[in-house]
């Protein structure tokens, strides 16, 4: 037997220690003080920040909820990359009450927590917005400039755009980019073949050969 194995705690032991620590925090009257979810590490108590970095959250609870929801945002049904806490009770943080956790995209997460001025919403308002499906798709028109643009230049509204809106904006940006590059490189057969295939396969646009 490896002597180190006698003193090194197993993953299960470390996870159980984290669970006990969470319960102790709450039983001792620990309260959440976060107001800015987007900058969680700066606005949460050290205890909660530590929890968000723990293996229990990062490797067990968070991926379990995302997989349960098929990585779909509860609000817009787009790609989810966040998990929202509807409750911060000890059973929820310990991973024993998944019903209080919801997969959500970054934009919807920001929207349900903050109004347009950046002011934190009430818990009731956050819960109401989460429960209301977002079916409309609104996004600013992308602007692509061949002389300046080398990478995406996201609009100022990006932070609060849902995953569906972000995907739609990105597709439109790419469509404009392809059309403009096609015009610029119309005499280059390699570019023409590449861009016409992109437009056909991704955007459903058939470009007739000259």
JOWO-V424706 format. One record per backbone hydrogen bond with DSSP energy under -0.5 kcal/mol. NH is the residue of the N-H (numbers start at 1). CO is the residue of the C=O. If there is no record, write none. Layout:
# JOWO-V424706
[[NH CO] [NH CO]]
This chain:
# JOWO-V424706
[[5 2] [6 2] [6 3] [7 3] [7 4] [8 4] [9 7] [14 10] [15 11] [16 12] [17 13] [18 14] [19 15] [20 16] [21 17] [22 18] [23 19] [24 20] [25 21] [26 22] [27 23] [28 24] [29 26] [30 25] [37 35] [40 37] [42 39] [43 39] [43 40] [44 40] [49 45] [50 46] [51 47] [52 48] [53 49] [53 50] [54 51] [58 54] [59 55] [60 55] [60 56] [61 56] [62 57] [64 60] [65 61] [66 62] [67 63] [68 64] [69 65] [70 67] [71 66] [72 69] [73 78] [74 103] [77 73] [80 71] [81 104] [82 104] [84 102] [86 84] [86 100] [87 100] [93 89] [94 90] [95 92] [96 91] [97 91] [100 97] [101 98] [102 84] [104 82] [109 105] [110 106] [111 107] [112 108] [113 109] [114 110] [115 119] [118 115] [121 113] [126 122] [127 123] [128 124] [129 125] [130 126] [131 127] [132 128] [133 131] [134 75] [135 133] [138 136] [145 143] [146 144] [148 145] [149 145] [154 152] [158 155] [159 156] [160 157] [161 157] [161 158] [166 162] [167 163] [168 164] [169 165] [170 166] [171 167] [172 168] [173 169] [174 170] [175 171] [176 172] [177 173] [178 174] [179 175] [180 176] [181 177] [182 178] [183 179] [184 180] [185 181] [186 183] [188 185] [189 187] [192 188] [193 189] [194 190] [195 191] [196 192] [197 193] [198 194] [199 195] [200 196] [201 197] [202 198] [203 198] [203 199] [204 200] [205 199] [206 204] [207 205] [208 206]]
